[in-house]
Amino acid sequence: MMDAKTTGIVAYLTWIGLLIAILLGDREGARFHINQALVIWLFSFLGLIPLIGWIWSIFCFVCAVIGFIGALNGEEREVPLLGRVQLLH
């Protein structure tokens, strides 16, 4: 089992990382980062829309990087626009 910090970091890496974080990680300790990563990955599907979606994809990538850096530093900082969306309670 991974500790909360490692779980948060892994959640931002890829969809597979998010699944690993949910299944094998410290879900309670890293709930904030797992939720943010899930929101970012779900909203990144809007990137499939031509032109506007491509810009949105870049935005989602930047959000993932911001979240990843926050997880590395052990901070719970919301990403822009998407950070307030709560899918996990």
PDB file of N, CA, C and O in Angstrom:
ATOM      1  N   MET A   1       0.847  -1.187   0.000  1.00  0.00           N
ATOM      2  CA  MET A   1       0.000   0.000   0.000  1.00  0.00           C
ATOM      3  C   MET A   1       0.888   1.243   0.000  1.00  0.00           C
ATOM      4  O   MET A   1       1.893   1.301   0.708  1.00  0.00           O
ATOM      5  N   MET A   2       0.508   2.221  -0.790  1.00  0.00           N
ATOM      6  CA  MET A   2       1.275   3.459  -0.903  1.00  0.00           C
ATOM      7  C   MET A   2       0.816   4.449   0.163  1.00  0.00           C
ATOM      8  O   MET A   2      -0.338   4.437   0.589  1.00  0.00           O
ATOM      9  N   ASP A   3       1.741   5.301   0.579  1.00  0.00           N
ATOM     10  CA  ASP A   3       1.364   6.360   1.521  1.00  0.00           C
ATOM     11  C   ASP A   3       0.593   7.449   0.772  1.00  0.00           C
ATOM     12  O   ASP A   3       0.503   7.422  -0.455  1.00  0.00           O
ATOM     13  N   ALA A   4       0.039   8.402   1.519  1.00  0.00           N
ATOM     14  CA  ALA A   4      -0.827   9.435   0.937  1.00  0.00           C
ATOM     15  C   ALA A   4      -0.086  10.291  -0.086  1.00  0.00           C
ATOM     16  O   ALA A   4      -0.647  10.612  -1.133  1.00  0.00           O
ATOM     17  N   LYS A   5       1.157  10.665   0.194  1.00  0.00           N
ATOM     18  CA  LYS A   5       1.905  11.525  -0.726  1.00  0.00           C
ATOM     19  C   LYS A   5       2.169  10.804  -2.047  1.00  0.00           C
ATOM     20  O   LYS A   5       1.965  11.377  -3.117  1.00  0.00           O
ATOM     21  N   THR A   6       2.613   9.573  -1.978  1.00  0.00           N
ATOM     22  CA  THR A   6       2.883   8.797  -3.190  1.00  0.00           C
ATOM     23  C   THR A   6       1.603   8.558  -3.973  1.00  0.00           C
ATOM     24  O   THR A   6       1.604   8.628  -5.202  1.00  0.00           O
ATOM     25  N   THR A   7       0.514   8.278  -3.273  1.00  0.00           N
ATOM     26  CA  THR A   7      -0.774   8.071  -3.925  1.00  0.00           C
ATOM     27  C   THR A   7      -1.189   9.320  -4.694  1.00  0.00           C
ATOM     28  O   THR A   7      -1.639   9.227  -5.836  1.00  0.00           O
ATOM     29  N   GLY A   8      -1.039  10.482  -4.075  1.00  0.00           N
ATOM     30  CA  GLY A   8      -1.375  11.739  -4.737  1.00  0.00           C
ATOM     31  C   GLY A   8      -0.544  11.985  -5.977  1.00  0.00           C
ATOM     32  O   GLY A   8      -1.060  12.447  -6.994  1.00  0.00           O
ATOM     33  N   ILE A   9       0.731  11.682  -5.899  1.00  0.00           N
ATOM     34  CA  ILE A   9       1.634  11.881  -7.036  1.00  0.00           C
ATOM     35  C   ILE A   9       1.251  10.950  -8.186  1.00  0.00           C
ATOM     36  O   ILE A   9       1.141  11.387  -9.331  1.00  0.00           O
ATOM     37  N   VAL A  10       1.050   9.679  -7.883  1.00  0.00           N
ATOM     38  CA  VAL A  10       0.732   8.679  -8.908  1.00  0.00           C
ATOM     39  C   VAL A  10      -0.593   8.998  -9.593  1.00  0.00           C
ATOM     40  O   VAL A  10      -0.741   8.736 -10.786  1.00  0.00           O
ATOM     41  N   ALA A  11      -1.551   9.552  -8.873  1.00  0.00           N
ATOM     42  CA  ALA A  11      -2.873   9.839  -9.436  1.00  0.00           C
ATOM     43  C   ALA A  11      -2.807  10.799 -10.617  1.00  0.00           C
ATOM     44  O   ALA A  11      -3.633  10.704 -11.525  1.00  0.00           O
ATOM     45  N   TYR A  12      -1.859  11.709 -10.631  1.00  0.00           N
ATOM     46  CA  TYR A  12      -1.766  12.699 -11.708  1.00  0.00           C
ATOM     47  C   TYR A  12      -1.029  12.194 -12.942  1.00  0.00           C
ATOM     48  O   TYR A  12      -1.090  12.840 -13.989  1.00  0.00           O
ATOM     49  N   LEU A  13      -0.342  11.076 -12.856  1.00  0.00           N
ATOM     50  CA  LEU A  13       0.532  10.660 -13.953  1.00  0.00           C
ATOM     51  C   LEU A  13      -0.225  10.256 -15.217  1.00  0.00           C
ATOM     52  O   LEU A  13       0.010  10.832 -16.279  1.00  0.00           O
ATOM     53  N   THR A  14      -1.116   9.293 -15.126  1.00  0.00           N
ATOM     54  CA  THR A  14      -1.900   8.831 -16.270  1.00  0.00           C
ATOM     55  C   THR A  14      -3.212   8.269 -15.742  1.00  0.00           C
ATOM     56  O   THR A  14      -3.440   8.233 -14.533  1.00  0.00           O
ATOM     57  N   TRP A  15      -4.076   7.830 -16.662  1.00  0.00           N
ATOM     58  CA  TRP A  15      -5.299   7.135 -16.237  1.00  0.00           C
ATOM     59  C   TRP A  15      -4.947   5.893 -15.446  1.00  0.00           C
ATOM     60  O   TRP A  15      -5.608   5.575 -14.457  1.00  0.00           O
ATOM     61  N   ILE A  16      -3.909   5.188 -15.875  1.00  0.00           N
ATOM     62  CA  ILE A  16      -3.475   3.977 -15.174  1.00  0.00           C
ATOM     63  C   ILE A  16      -2.981   4.345 -13.776  1.00  0.00           C
ATOM     64  O   ILE A  16      -3.264   3.639 -12.809  1.00  0.00           O
ATOM     65  N   GLY A  17      -2.248   5.443 -13.674  1.00  0.00           N
ATOM     66  CA  GLY A  17      -1.791   5.913 -12.370  1.00  0.00           C
ATOM     67  C   GLY A  17      -2.959   6.232 -11.456  1.00  0.00           C
ATOM     68  O   GLY A  17      -2.925   5.928 -10.263  1.00  0.00           O
ATOM     69  N   LEU A  18      -3.992   6.844 -12.015  1.00  0.00           N
ATOM     70  CA  LEU A  18      -5.182   7.156 -11.226  1.00  0.00           C
ATOM     71  C   LEU A  18      -5.841   5.874 -10.728  1.00  0.00           C
ATOM     72  O   LEU A  18      -6.244   5.795  -9.567  1.00  0.00           O
ATOM     73  N   LEU A  19      -5.952   4.873 -11.594  1.00  0.00           N
ATOM     74  CA  LEU A  19      -6.531   3.593 -11.177  1.00  0.00           C
ATOM     75  C   LEU A  19      -5.696   2.920 -10.098  1.00  0.00           C
ATOM     76  O   LEU A  19      -6.242   2.367  -9.144  1.00  0.00           O
ATOM     77  N   ILE A  20      -4.381   2.962 -10.244  1.00  0.00           N
ATOM     78  CA  ILE A  20      -3.491   2.395  -9.232  1.00  0.00           C
ATOM     79  C   ILE A  20      -3.673   3.133  -7.911  1.00  0.00           C
ATOM     80  O   ILE A  20      -3.723   2.510  -6.850  1.00  0.00           O
ATOM     81  N   ALA A  21      -3.772   4.452  -7.974  1.00  0.00           N
ATOM     82  CA  ALA A  21      -3.956   5.245  -6.752  1.00  0.00           C
ATOM     83  C   ALA A  21      -5.267   4.883  -6.062  1.00  0.00           C
ATOM     84  O   ALA A  21      -5.318   4.782  -4.836  1.00  0.00           O
ATOM     85  N   ILE A  22      -6.320   4.688  -6.841  1.00  0.00           N
ATOM     86  CA  ILE A  22      -7.620   4.347  -6.258  1.00  0.00           C
ATOM     87  C   ILE A  22      -7.613   2.937  -5.680  1.00  0.00           C
ATOM     88  O   ILE A  22      -8.147   2.708  -4.595  1.00  0.00           O
ATOM     89  N   LEU A  23      -7.017   2.001  -6.392  1.00  0.00           N
ATOM     90  CA  LEU A  23      -7.067   0.606  -5.979  1.00  0.00           C
ATOM     91  C   LEU A  23      -6.031   0.230  -4.917  1.00  0.00           C
ATOM     92  O   LEU A  23      -6.321  -0.562  -4.020  1.00  0.00           O
ATOM     93  N   LEU A  24      -4.829   0.794  -5.017  1.00  0.00           N
ATOM     94  CA  LEU A  24      -3.743   0.361  -4.138  1.00  0.00           C
ATOM     95  C   LEU A  24      -3.246   1.426  -3.170  1.00  0.00           C
ATOM     96  O   LEU A  24      -2.457   1.129  -2.273  1.00  0.00           O
ATOM     97  N   GLY A  25      -3.695   2.648  -3.343  1.00  0.00           N
ATOM     98  CA  GLY A  25      -3.148   3.741  -2.543  1.00  0.00           C
ATOM     99  C   GLY A  25      -3.946   4.046  -1.290  1.00  0.00           C
ATOM    100  O   GLY A  25      -4.946   3.394  -0.986  1.00  0.00           O
ATOM    101  N   ASP A  26      -3.484   5.037  -0.584  1.00  0.00           N
ATOM    102  CA  ASP A  26      -4.134   5.535   0.628  1.00  0.00           C
ATOM    103  C   ASP A  26      -5.263   6.478   0.206  1.00  0.00           C
ATOM    104  O   ASP A  26      -5.068   7.689   0.102  1.00  0.00           O
ATOM    105  N   ARG A  27      -6.448   5.902  -0.035  1.00  0.00           N
ATOM    106  CA  ARG A  27      -7.569   6.696  -0.552  1.00  0.00           C
ATOM    107  C   ARG A  27      -8.011   7.781   0.411  1.00  0.00           C
ATOM    108  O   ARG A  27      -8.369   8.875  -0.024  1.00  0.00           O
ATOM    109  N   GLU A  28      -7.996   7.512   1.678  1.00  0.00           N
ATOM    110  CA  GLU A  28      -8.437   8.513   2.658  1.00  0.00           C
ATOM    111  C   GLU A  28      -7.441   9.661   2.746  1.00  0.00           C
ATOM    112  O   GLU A  28      -7.836  10.827   2.738  1.00  0.00           O
ATOM    113  N   GLY A  29      -6.164   9.344   2.829  1.00  0.00           N
ATOM    114  CA  GLY A  29      -5.139  10.365   2.981  1.00  0.00           C
ATOM    115  C   GLY A  29      -4.941  11.214   1.743  1.00  0.00           C
ATOM    116  O   GLY A  29      -4.571  12.384   1.840  1.00  0.00           O
ATOM    117  N   ALA A  30      -5.186  10.630   0.576  1.00  0.00           N
ATOM    118  CA  ALA A  30      -4.950  11.335  -0.687  1.00  0.00           C
ATOM    119  C   ALA A  30      -6.252  11.652  -1.409  1.00  0.00           C
ATOM    120  O   ALA A  30      -6.246  11.880  -2.619  1.00  0.00           O
ATOM    121  N   ARG A  31      -7.364  11.669  -0.691  1.00  0.00           N
ATOM    122  CA  ARG A  31      -8.678  11.904  -1.311  1.00  0.00           C
ATOM    123  C   ARG A  31      -8.689  13.196  -2.140  1.00  0.00           C
ATOM    124  O   ARG A  31      -9.233  13.220  -3.244  1.00  0.00           O
ATOM    125  N   PHE A  32      -8.093  14.261  -1.611  1.00  0.00           N
ATOM    126  CA  PHE A  32      -8.064  15.547  -2.321  1.00  0.00           C
ATOM    127  C   PHE A  32      -7.411  15.396  -3.693  1.00  0.00           C
ATOM    128  O   PHE A  32      -7.975  15.823  -4.700  1.00  0.00           O
ATOM    129  N   HIS A  33      -6.220  14.788  -3.736  1.00  0.00           N
ATOM    130  CA  HIS A  33      -5.485  14.668  -4.995  1.00  0.00           C
ATOM    131  C   HIS A  33      -6.126  13.650  -5.934  1.00  0.00           C
ATOM    132  O   HIS A  33      -6.117  13.845  -7.150  1.00  0.00           O
ATOM    133  N   ILE A  34      -6.679  12.572  -5.394  1.00  0.00           N
ATOM    134  CA  ILE A  34      -7.365  11.606  -6.244  1.00  0.00           C
ATOM    135  C   ILE A  34      -8.580  12.269  -6.898  1.00  0.00           C
ATOM    136  O   ILE A  34      -8.831  12.065  -8.086  1.00  0.00           O
ATOM    137  N   ASN A  35      -9.330  13.057  -6.133  1.00  0.00           N
ATOM    138  CA  ASN A  35     -10.491  13.757  -6.689  1.00  0.00           C
ATOM    139  C   ASN A  35     -10.066  14.736  -7.782  1.00  0.00           C
ATOM    140  O   ASN A  35     -10.661  14.756  -8.859  1.00  0.00           O
ATOM    141  N   GLN A  36      -9.054  15.537  -7.517  1.00  0.00           N
ATOM    142  CA  GLN A  36      -8.615  16.513  -8.516  1.00  0.00           C
ATOM    143  C   GLN A  36      -8.110  15.822  -9.777  1.00  0.00           C
ATOM    144  O   GLN A  36      -8.430  16.248 -10.887  1.00  0.00           O
ATOM    145  N   ALA A  37      -7.326  14.762  -9.616  1.00  0.00           N
ATOM    146  CA  ALA A  37      -6.818  14.045 -10.785  1.00  0.00           C
ATOM    147  C   ALA A  37      -7.972  13.449 -11.584  1.00  0.00           C
ATOM    148  O   ALA A  37      -7.962  13.497 -12.814  1.00  0.00           O
ATOM    149  N   LEU A  38      -8.963  12.888 -10.900  1.00  0.00           N
ATOM    150  CA  LEU A  38     -10.124  12.326 -11.582  1.00  0.00           C
ATOM    151  C   LEU A  38     -10.871  13.396 -12.371  1.00  0.00           C
ATOM    152  O   LEU A  38     -11.253  13.166 -13.519  1.00  0.00           O
ATOM    153  N   VAL A  39     -11.079  14.548 -11.774  1.00  0.00           N
ATOM    154  CA  VAL A  39     -11.762  15.653 -12.451  1.00  0.00           C
ATOM    155  C   VAL A  39     -10.962  16.107 -13.672  1.00  0.00           C
ATOM    156  O   VAL A  39     -11.530  16.305 -14.746  1.00  0.00           O
ATOM    157  N   ILE A  40      -9.666  16.270 -13.514  1.00  0.00           N
ATOM    158  CA  ILE A  40      -8.817  16.702 -14.634  1.00  0.00           C
ATOM    159  C   ILE A  40      -8.873  15.684 -15.770  1.00  0.00           C
ATOM    160  O   ILE A  40      -9.040  16.068 -16.928  1.00  0.00           O
ATOM    161  N   TRP A  41      -8.737  14.396 -15.462  1.00  0.00           N
ATOM    162  CA  TRP A  41      -8.737  13.374 -16.508  1.00  0.00           C
ATOM    163  C   TRP A  41     -10.089  13.282 -17.186  1.00  0.00           C
ATOM    164  O   TRP A  41     -10.150  13.098 -18.402  1.00  0.00           O
ATOM    165  N   LEU A  42     -11.181  13.406 -16.433  1.00  0.00           N
ATOM    166  CA  LEU A  42     -12.510  13.362 -17.056  1.00  0.00           C
ATOM    167  C   LEU A  42     -12.750  14.570 -17.962  1.00  0.00           C
ATOM    168  O   LEU A  42     -13.247  14.424 -19.079  1.00  0.00           O
ATOM    169  N   PHE A  43     -12.394  15.761 -17.477  1.00  0.00           N
ATOM    170  CA  PHE A  43     -12.594  16.962 -18.291  1.00  0.00           C
ATOM    171  C   PHE A  43     -11.647  17.005 -19.489  1.00  0.00           C
ATOM    172  O   PHE A  43     -11.913  17.715 -20.459  1.00  0.00           O
ATOM    173  N   SER A  44     -10.556  16.261 -19.434  1.00  0.00           N
ATOM    174  CA  SER A  44      -9.623  16.258 -20.571  1.00  0.00           C
ATOM    175  C   SER A  44     -10.247  15.610 -21.806  1.00  0.00           C
ATOM    176  O   SER A  44      -9.757  15.806 -22.918  1.00  0.00           O
ATOM    177  N   PHE A  45     -11.328  14.834 -21.621  1.00  0.00           N
ATOM    178  CA  PHE A  45     -12.012  14.256 -22.782  1.00  0.00           C
ATOM    179  C   PHE A  45     -12.604  15.325 -23.689  1.00  0.00           C
ATOM    180  O   PHE A  45     -12.848  15.070 -24.869  1.00  0.00           O
ATOM    181  N   LEU A  46     -12.837  16.513 -23.157  1.00  0.00           N
ATOM    182  CA  LEU A  46     -13.319  17.611 -23.996  1.00  0.00           C
ATOM    183  C   LEU A  46     -12.271  18.022 -25.029  1.00  0.00           C
ATOM    184  O   LEU A  46     -12.575  18.744 -25.978  1.00  0.00           O
ATOM    185  N   GLY A  47     -11.054  17.565 -24.839  1.00  0.00           N
ATOM    186  CA  GLY A  47      -9.992  17.836 -25.794  1.00  0.00           C
ATOM    187  C   GLY A  47     -10.206  17.163 -27.136  1.00  0.00           C
ATOM    188  O   GLY A  47      -9.503  17.461 -28.101  1.00  0.00           O
ATOM    189  N   LEU A  48     -11.164  16.264 -27.207  1.00  0.00           N
ATOM    190  CA  LEU A  48     -11.465  15.597 -28.475  1.00  0.00           C
ATOM    191  C   LEU A  48     -12.201  16.516 -29.446  1.00  0.00           C
ATOM    192  O   LEU A  48     -12.295  16.216 -30.636  1.00  0.00           O
ATOM    193  N   ILE A  49     -12.717  17.623 -28.945  1.00  0.00           N
ATOM    194  CA  ILE A  49     -13.404  18.602 -29.794  1.00  0.00           C
ATOM    195  C   ILE A  49     -12.338  19.373 -30.587  1.00  0.00           C
ATOM    196  O   ILE A  49     -11.407  19.916 -29.992  1.00  0.00           O
ATOM    197  N   PRO A  50     -12.462  19.427 -31.906  1.00  0.00           N
ATOM    198  CA  PRO A  50     -11.445  20.138 -32.688  1.00  0.00           C
ATOM    199  C   PRO A  50     -11.310  21.615 -32.279  1.00  0.00           C
ATOM    200  O   PRO A  50     -12.277  22.244 -31.851  1.00  0.00           O
ATOM    201  N   LEU A  51     -10.127  22.134 -32.415  1.00  0.00           N
ATOM    202  CA  LEU A  51      -9.729  23.515 -32.145  1.00  0.00           C
ATOM    203  C   LEU A  51      -9.892  23.927 -30.681  1.00  0.00           C
ATOM    204  O   LEU A  51      -8.900  24.015 -29.958  1.00  0.00           O
ATOM    205  N   ILE A  52     -11.101  24.176 -30.239  1.00  0.00           N
ATOM    206  CA  ILE A  52     -11.311  24.608 -28.845  1.00  0.00           C
ATOM    207  C   ILE A  52     -10.849  23.513 -27.890  1.00  0.00           C
ATOM    208  O   ILE A  52     -10.264  23.795 -26.844  1.00  0.00           O
ATOM    209  N   GLY A  53     -11.113  22.279 -28.253  1.00  0.00           N
ATOM    210  CA  GLY A  53     -10.700  21.150 -27.429  1.00  0.00           C
ATOM    211  C   GLY A  53      -9.198  21.048 -27.282  1.00  0.00           C
ATOM    212  O   GLY A  53      -8.699  20.631 -26.237  1.00  0.00           O
ATOM    213  N   TRP A  54      -8.483  21.420 -28.308  1.00  0.00           N
ATOM    214  CA  TRP A  54      -7.022  21.362 -28.235  1.00  0.00           C
ATOM    215  C   TRP A  54      -6.505  22.355 -27.208  1.00  0.00           C
ATOM    216  O   TRP A  54      -5.588  22.045 -26.447  1.00  0.00           O
ATOM    217  N   ILE A  55      -7.079  23.528 -27.185  1.00  0.00           N
ATOM    218  CA  ILE A  55      -6.696  24.527 -26.172  1.00  0.00           C
ATOM    219  C   ILE A  55      -7.075  24.009 -24.790  1.00  0.00           C
ATOM    220  O   ILE A  55      -6.315  24.160 -23.834  1.00  0.00           O
ATOM    221  N   TRP A  56      -8.255  23.396 -24.690  1.00  0.00           N
ATOM    222  CA  TRP A  56      -8.711  22.830 -23.417  1.00  0.00           C
ATOM    223  C   TRP A  56      -7.750  21.725 -22.950  1.00  0.00           C
ATOM    224  O   TRP A  56      -7.479  21.605 -21.755  1.00  0.00           O
ATOM    225  N   SER A  57      -7.240  20.926 -23.886  1.00  0.00           N
ATOM    226  CA  SER A  57      -6.288  19.868 -23.544  1.00  0.00           C
ATOM    227  C   SER A  57      -5.019  20.443 -22.924  1.00  0.00           C
ATOM    228  O   SER A  57      -4.484  19.897 -21.960  1.00  0.00           O
ATOM    229  N   ILE A  58      -4.550  21.543 -23.484  1.00  0.00           N
ATOM    230  CA  ILE A  58      -3.364  22.208 -22.931  1.00  0.00           C
ATOM    231  C   ILE A  58      -3.670  22.696 -21.529  1.00  0.00           C
ATOM    232  O   ILE A  58      -2.841  22.548 -20.631  1.00  0.00           O
ATOM    233  N   PHE A  59      -4.855  23.281 -21.322  1.00  0.00           N
ATOM    234  CA  PHE A  59      -5.262  23.742 -20.003  1.00  0.00           C
ATOM    235  C   PHE A  59      -5.297  22.580 -19.007  1.00  0.00           C
ATOM    236  O   PHE A  59      -4.817  22.715 -17.882  1.00  0.00           O
ATOM    237  N   CYS A  60      -5.861  21.446 -19.412  1.00  0.00           N
ATOM    238  CA  CYS A  60      -5.930  20.283 -18.526  1.00  0.00           C
ATOM    239  C   CYS A  60      -4.538  19.757 -18.200  1.00  0.00           C
ATOM    240  O   CYS A  60      -4.284  19.332 -17.073  1.00  0.00           O
ATOM    241  N   PHE A  61      -3.643  19.783 -19.170  1.00  0.00           N
ATOM    242  CA  PHE A  61      -2.269  19.357 -18.920  1.00  0.00           C
ATOM    243  C   PHE A  61      -1.606  20.269 -17.892  1.00  0.00           C
ATOM    244  O   PHE A  61      -0.928  19.796 -16.979  1.00  0.00           O
ATOM    245  N   VAL A  62      -1.803  21.573 -18.044  1.00  0.00           N
ATOM    246  CA  VAL A  62      -1.236  22.530 -17.082  1.00  0.00           C
ATOM    247  C   VAL A  62      -1.827  22.289 -15.693  1.00  0.00           C
ATOM    248  O   VAL A  62      -1.106  22.346 -14.696  1.00  0.00           O
ATOM    249  N   CYS A  63      -3.126  22.020 -15.621  1.00  0.00           N
ATOM    250  CA  CYS A  63      -3.757  21.714 -14.329  1.00  0.00           C
ATOM    251  C   CYS A  63      -3.147  20.458 -13.706  1.00  0.00           C
ATOM    252  O   CYS A  63      -2.901  20.414 -12.501  1.00  0.00           O
ATOM    253  N   ALA A  64      -2.906  19.439 -14.532  1.00  0.00           N
ATOM    254  CA  ALA A  64      -2.294  18.207 -14.035  1.00  0.00           C
ATOM    255  C   ALA A  64      -0.893  18.476 -13.497  1.00  0.00           C
ATOM    256  O   ALA A  64      -0.505  17.916 -12.472  1.00  0.00           O
ATOM    257  N   VAL A  65      -0.139  19.319 -14.175  1.00  0.00           N
ATOM    258  CA  VAL A  65       1.207  19.665 -13.708  1.00  0.00           C
ATOM    259  C   VAL A  65       1.135  20.430 -12.382  1.00  0.00           C
ATOM    260  O   VAL A  65       1.916  20.165 -11.468  1.00  0.00           O
ATOM    261  N   ILE A  66       0.204  21.370 -12.278  1.00  0.00           N
ATOM    262  CA  ILE A  66       0.025  22.129 -11.032  1.00  0.00           C
ATOM    263  C   ILE A  66      -0.337  21.178  -9.884  1.00  0.00           C
ATOM    264  O   ILE A  66       0.221  21.271  -8.791  1.00  0.00           O
ATOM    265  N   GLY A  67      -1.277  20.264 -10.148  1.00  0.00           N
ATOM    266  CA  GLY A  67      -1.672  19.296  -9.131  1.00  0.00           C
ATOM    267  C   GLY A  67      -0.531  18.376  -8.750  1.00  0.00           C
ATOM    268  O   GLY A  67      -0.345  18.077  -7.570  1.00  0.00           O
ATOM    269  N   PHE A  68       0.237  17.921  -9.733  1.00  0.00           N
ATOM    270  CA  PHE A  68       1.384  17.052  -9.488  1.00  0.00           C
ATOM    271  C   PHE A  68       2.413  17.739  -8.601  1.00  0.00           C
ATOM    272  O   PHE A  68       2.929  17.138  -7.659  1.00  0.00           O
ATOM    273  N   ILE A  69       2.708  18.993  -8.903  1.00  0.00           N
ATOM    274  CA  ILE A  69       3.667  19.752  -8.088  1.00  0.00           C
ATOM    275  C   ILE A  69       3.126  19.936  -6.674  1.00  0.00           C
ATOM    276  O   ILE A  69       3.879  19.830  -5.705  1.00  0.00           O
ATOM    277  N   GLY A  70       1.832  20.211  -6.546  1.00  0.00           N
ATOM    278  CA  GLY A  70       1.222  20.320  -5.224  1.00  0.00           C
ATOM    279  C   GLY A  70       1.339  19.019  -4.446  1.00  0.00           C
ATOM    280  O   GLY A  70       1.637  19.035  -3.252  1.00  0.00           O
ATOM    281  N   ALA A  71       1.105  17.888  -5.114  1.00  0.00           N
ATOM    282  CA  ALA A  71       1.231  16.579  -4.454  1.00  0.00           C
ATOM    283  C   ALA A  71       2.679  16.316  -4.049  1.00  0.00           C
ATOM    284  O   ALA A  71       2.933  15.768  -2.976  1.00  0.00           O
ATOM    285  N   LEU A  72       3.630  16.704  -4.900  1.00  0.00           N
ATOM    286  CA  LEU A  72       5.051  16.546  -4.556  1.00  0.00           C
ATOM    287  C   LEU A  72       5.412  17.325  -3.299  1.00  0.00           C
ATOM    288  O   LEU A  72       6.190  16.859  -2.467  1.00  0.00           O
ATOM    289  N   ASN A  73       4.835  18.523  -3.172  1.00  0.00           N
ATOM    290  CA  ASN A  73       5.137  19.381  -2.028  1.00  0.00           C
ATOM    291  C   ASN A  73       4.254  19.094  -0.817  1.00  0.00           C
ATOM    292  O   ASN A  73       4.417  19.721   0.229  1.00  0.00           O
ATOM    293  N   GLY A  74       3.324  18.158  -0.948  1.00  0.00           N
ATOM    294  CA  GLY A  74       2.437  17.823   0.158  1.00  0.00           C
ATOM    295  C   GLY A  74       1.379  18.886   0.425  1.00  0.00           C
ATOM    296  O   GLY A  74       0.881  18.996   1.545  1.00  0.00           O
ATOM    297  N   GLU A  75       1.033  19.670  -0.595  1.00  0.00           N
ATOM    298  CA  GLU A  75       0.045  20.746  -0.451  1.00  0.00           C
ATOM    299  C   GLU A  75      -1.285  20.328  -1.073  1.00  0.00           C
ATOM    300  O   GLU A  75      -1.319  19.516  -1.998  1.00  0.00           O
ATOM    301  N   GLU A  76      -2.361  20.879  -0.564  1.00  0.00           N
ATOM    302  CA  GLU A  76      -3.690  20.655  -1.138  1.00  0.00           C
ATOM    303  C   GLU A  76      -4.183  21.960  -1.728  1.00  0.00           C
ATOM    304  O   GLU A  76      -5.023  22.645  -1.144  1.00  0.00           O
ATOM    305  N   ARG A  77      -3.653  22.292  -2.886  1.00  0.00           N
ATOM    306  CA  ARG A  77      -3.984  23.536  -3.576  1.00  0.00           C
ATOM    307  C   ARG A  77      -4.881  23.218  -4.770  1.00  0.00           C
ATOM    308  O   ARG A  77      -4.526  22.398  -5.617  1.00  0.00           O
ATOM    309  N   GLU A  78      -6.038  23.867  -4.836  1.00  0.00           N
ATOM    310  CA  GLU A  78      -6.970  23.624  -5.938  1.00  0.00           C
ATOM    311  C   GLU A  78      -6.396  24.139  -7.255  1.00  0.00           C
ATOM    312  O   GLU A  78      -5.765  25.195  -7.304  1.00  0.00           O
ATOM    313  N   VAL A  79      -6.626  23.375  -8.315  1.00  0.00           N
ATOM    314  CA  VAL A  79      -6.218  23.818  -9.643  1.00  0.00           C
ATOM    315  C   VAL A  79      -7.248  24.821 -10.158  1.00  0.00           C
ATOM    316  O   VAL A  79      -8.389  24.814  -9.695  1.00  0.00           O
ATOM    317  N   PRO A  80      -6.874  25.680 -11.105  1.00  0.00           N
ATOM    318  CA  PRO A  80      -7.822  26.675 -11.631  1.00  0.00           C
ATOM    319  C   PRO A  80      -9.053  26.029 -12.282  1.00  0.00           C
ATOM    320  O   PRO A  80      -8.939  24.989 -12.931  1.00  0.00           O
ATOM    321  N   LEU A  81     -10.186  26.626 -12.114  1.00  0.00           N
ATOM    322  CA  LEU A  81     -11.489  26.243 -12.675  1.00  0.00           C
ATOM    323  C   LEU A  81     -11.993  24.871 -12.234  1.00  0.00           C
ATOM    324  O   LEU A  81     -13.144  24.753 -11.813  1.00  0.00           O
ATOM    325  N   LEU A  82     -11.187  23.865 -12.315  1.00  0.00           N
ATOM    326  CA  LEU A  82     -11.623  22.497 -12.057  1.00  0.00           C
ATOM    327  C   LEU A  82     -11.477  22.083 -10.598  1.00  0.00           C
ATOM    328  O   LEU A  82     -12.055  21.080 -10.180  1.00  0.00           O
ATOM    329  N   GLY A  83     -10.728  22.827  -9.835  1.00  0.00           N
ATOM    330  CA  GLY A  83     -10.405  22.422  -8.468  1.00  0.00           C
ATOM    331  C   GLY A  83     -11.578  22.364  -7.522  1.00  0.00           C
ATOM    332  O   GLY A  83     -11.522  21.646  -6.524  1.00  0.00           O
ATOM    333  N   ARG A  84     -12.631  23.092  -7.800  1.00  0.00           N
ATOM    334  CA  ARG A  84     -13.791  23.108  -6.897  1.00  0.00           C
ATOM    335  C   ARG A  84     -14.794  22.001  -7.175  1.00  0.00           C
ATOM    336  O   ARG A  84     -15.737  21.814  -6.405  1.00  0.00           O
ATOM    337  N   VAL A  85     -14.605  21.264  -8.264  1.00  0.00           N
ATOM    338  CA  VAL A  85     -15.512  20.166  -8.605  1.00  0.00           C
ATOM    339  C   VAL A  85     -15.202  18.997  -7.684  1.00  0.00           C
ATOM    340  O   VAL A  85     -14.058  18.551  -7.598  1.00  0.00           O
ATOM    341  N   GLN A  86     -16.227  18.502  -6.997  1.00  0.00           N
ATOM    342  CA  GLN A  86     -16.063  17.387  -6.075  1.00  0.00           C
ATOM    343  C   GLN A  86     -16.822  16.175  -6.602  1.00  0.00           C
ATOM    344  O   GLN A  86     -18.051  16.188  -6.654  1.00  0.00           O
ATOM    345  N   LEU A  87     -16.103  15.131  -6.990  1.00  0.00           N
ATOM    346  CA  LEU A  87     -16.728  13.892  -7.414  1.00  0.00           C
ATOM    347  C   LEU A  87     -16.680  12.841  -6.315  1.00  0.00           C
ATOM    348  O   LEU A  87     -17.552  11.976  -6.231  1.00  0.00           O
ATOM    349  N   LEU A  88     -15.665  12.922  -5.482  1.00  0.00           N
ATOM    350  CA  LEU A  88     -15.507  11.995  -4.355  1.00  0.00           C
ATOM    351  C   LEU A  88     -15.772  12.721  -3.057  1.00  0.00           C
ATOM    352  O   LEU A  88     -15.272  13.824  -2.839  1.00  0.00           O
ATOM    353  N   HIS A  89     -16.548  12.111  -2.207  1.00  0.00           N
ATOM    354  CA  HIS A  89     -16.845  12.742  -0.907  1.00  0.00           C
ATOM    355  C   HIS A  89     -16.331  11.905   0.215  1.00  0.00           C
ATOM    356  O   HIS A  89     -16.486  12.271   1.380  1.00  0.00           O
TER     357      HIS A  89
END
